[in-house]
Amino acid sequence: GVFDIRKKNWSDEMCKLLGIDRHKLPQKIVSSSDIVGHVNKTYAGLTGLLEGTPVVSGGIDAPVAQLSAGALFEGEHVAM
């Protein structure tokens, strides 16, 4: 919870409260679907992926887990 989703940046208030050095957090904020690089020859050989395969930023555990469970709409992640 140190990311302010409304401002789309790290919360100075939360970082200070939790004692987190904001400069140790990623300075460039990207969307989870942004391509941030490509698999190089070394890692293609280690992983079996094709060289040049796009690498995307990805997501954090809870939202990705909800998506993989099929919870696509508001309220579907809550047991009734």
URHU-V658827 format. One record per residue. N is the residue number from 1. SS is DSSP state (hx for helix, st for strand, lp for the rest). Layout:
BEGIN
n:N ss:SS
n:N ss:SS
END
This chain:
BEGIN
n:1 ss:lp
n:2 ss:lp
n:3 ss:st
n:4 ss:st
n:5 ss:lp
n:6 ss:lp
n:7 ss:lp
n:8 ss:lp
n:9 ss:st
n:10 ss:st
n:11 ss:lp
n:12 ss:hx
n:13 ss:hx
n:14 ss:hx
n:15 ss:hx
n:16 ss:hx
n:17 ss:hx
n:18 ss:hx
n:19 ss:lp
n:20 ss:lp
n:21 ss:lp
n:22 ss:hx
n:23 ss:hx
n:24 ss:hx
n:25 ss:lp
n:26 ss:lp
n:27 ss:lp
n:28 ss:lp
n:29 ss:lp
n:30 ss:lp
n:31 ss:lp
n:32 ss:lp
n:33 ss:lp
n:34 ss:lp
n:35 ss:st
n:36 ss:st
n:37 ss:st
n:38 ss:st
n:39 ss:lp
n:40 ss:lp
n:41 ss:hx
n:42 ss:hx
n:43 ss:hx
n:44 ss:hx
n:45 ss:hx
n:46 ss:hx
n:47 ss:hx
n:48 ss:lp
n:49 ss:lp
n:50 ss:lp
n:51 ss:lp
n:52 ss:lp
n:53 ss:lp
n:54 ss:st
n:55 ss:st
n:56 ss:st
n:57 ss:lp
n:58 ss:lp
n:59 ss:lp
n:60 ss:lp
n:61 ss:hx
n:62 ss:hx
n:63 ss:hx
n:64 ss:hx
n:65 ss:hx
n:66 ss:hx
n:67 ss:hx
n:68 ss:hx
n:69 ss:lp
n:70 ss:lp
n:71 ss:lp
n:72 ss:lp
n:73 ss:lp
n:74 ss:lp
n:75 ss:lp
n:76 ss:lp
n:77 ss:lp
n:78 ss:lp
n:79 ss:lp
n:80 ss:lp
END
